[in-house]
Amino acid sequence: MFEVLDQRQSLTGNQKRIVAAAVLGDMLEFFDYFLIGFVLAFVVGPWKLTFLQSALVLLSSGIGAILGAAFWGWMADKIGRRPVFNLTILNFSLATGALYFTPDHGWIFLMLFRTLVGFGVGGLYCVDLPLVQEFMPASKRGFIGGLVTAFIPIGVMIGSLCAGYLTPEIGWRGLFAIGVLPGLAVLLIRVWVPESPRWLLRQGRVAEAKKSLAWALEVDPDTLPDPTPLEGRSTPTRFLDLFSYPRSLIVSWLGNLGAQTGVYGVVLWAPTLFVLVLHVSPAEASKAMIGLTIGGIVGRVAFSWLSEQIGRRLSGGILGFGAALFIALAGLYHSDLMFGVSAFWLLLIVAFFFADGGFAVVGPYAAEVWPSHLRTSGMGSAYGFGGIGKIIGPLGLALVVGSSNVVKPEATLGAIQPAFLYLASWFVLAGAVYLFLGIETKGRTIEEIDRTLKAAPAVAE
């Protein structure tokens, strides 16, 4: 049945609308998620937060994402993509709204509700991307999967603009109030997207699967052929089955861990570090993040294209080693000028081309390397395991750069070099894993990947 889909060389109107909805949804979702980086820059001084307290606030969403990605990913394989998508949106929207009521000096309140935000956002990311992939032909799956992630940095840019220009008018609590609206908008946008035809078929719901696929292809369901025995096979979803595919596990888990540790260590501390290194106000530091965001957007579009041209493995190697190089250079030359501009800022923009742009490979690839009945469970487990990076990235940077005392520039600037080398080493791990252990999925249909993995699990050994 799905050969009709994979033979397509262009997308229908409904397929394009699915992609557009996913792009907008992920962009607005990460607007909510990264608000805390901007808020922290406004409260760290007045609240006299130590580096440890600041790190706990930042890493709390990472803890939530670890749990949420694993739980919601498993649930999406059990009960379907669509209901889990809706539940995760409600999860992070309500938690973001509650942050409006954060009391003064309430860093523990921030930490607790950021954990809930992370629980929802981690789950949404791990169900939305596989859902889009399951509606796409094999020849465009890598590019489209990357493109869905390509506009996520715009969510961070929106946060930068709101923090830089609206905070003087509405206060930092007002940022959280604004953060409720994107989640509700996404829910309205995606309510019309049907359940994944591949998930429906695995449940034996052949008529519904045909109707869903026909909707995407804009054809009459009666014109679609009957599913093949492999397509219609129902396989129970057991979380422990992930360990039957060790190569898939190693590549997706360690690739996510390296990339997430490196990028979250930088992005969550960047506004605060800009205040220290560039000697600017928190509002100006938030505006400086726009440059990094642009670098990430350009990188994601480039890596979306690159993954279809040279394959996922080589693209992953380039993202890892490229990011490592420029993050290390940013740390080494943080106090210098280039073309009359801060070298720290310029080098981080280039670093984000690889570090953030590479997530156009990291996310989609983490779903592609698993068989159909474990796709969201596998991606959720990988994203969740990689979420440890949201903890050891910011916390590791805090331990190297700072101390348990109130933030003092003289106590931290001298340690930026070793701190950034620490983050660069994680990207080296990601690049090596993708390049030397990766499973190439370029141009292969989901059914071909399934046949390889299910018929010979030794491929994943």
Secondary structure by P-SEA (a helix, b strand, c coil): ccccccccccccaaaaaaaaaaaaaaaaaaaaaaaaaaaaaaccccccccaaaaaaaaaaaaaaaaaaaaaaaaaaaaccaaaaaaaaaaaaaaaaaacccccccaaaaaaaaaaaaaaaaaaaaacaaaaaaaacccccaaaaaaaaacaaaaaaaaaaaaaacccccccaaaaaaaaaaaaaaaaaaaccccccaaaaaaacaaaaaaaaaaaaacccccccccccccccbbbbbccccccccaaaaaaaaaaaaaaaaaaaacccaaaaaaaacccccaaaaaaaaaaaaaaaaaaaaaaaaaaaaccaaaaaaaaaaaaaaaaaaaaaacccccccccaaaaaaaaaaaccccccccaaaaaaaaccccaaaaaaaaaaaaaaaaaaaaaaaaaaaccccccccccccccaaaaaaaaaaaaaaaaaaaaaccccccccccaaaaaaaaaacccccc
